[in-house]
Amino acid sequence: MVWPPYSPDLNPIENLWALIKAEIYRVHPEFEHTPDIEETLQRLIEAIKEAWQAIDQEVLYTLSVTMPHRVEAVIKAEGWYTKY
């Protein structure tokens, strides 16, 4: 199967990034309007670590086991948009 260099439908990590981002904004809403400075970067790194720890292992498992469905959906859609 030819796999384009950027195909979010076949990249469960895209879903994981969205979950991590949502968790960061839930716990640290101030990041939405924080300036891009070194201190913010250090605080964001810590927030990312916290968010990662908050992700349930079941979520990671579910993302990984959906790969066959993702591939099937992309093939069926002939490379166009899927629900993933």
Summary of the structure (lengths in Angstrom):
residues: 84
radius of gyration: 16.1
end to end distance: 18.0
largest distance: 46.6
contacts: 185
relative contact order: 0.19
helix: 71%
strand: 0%
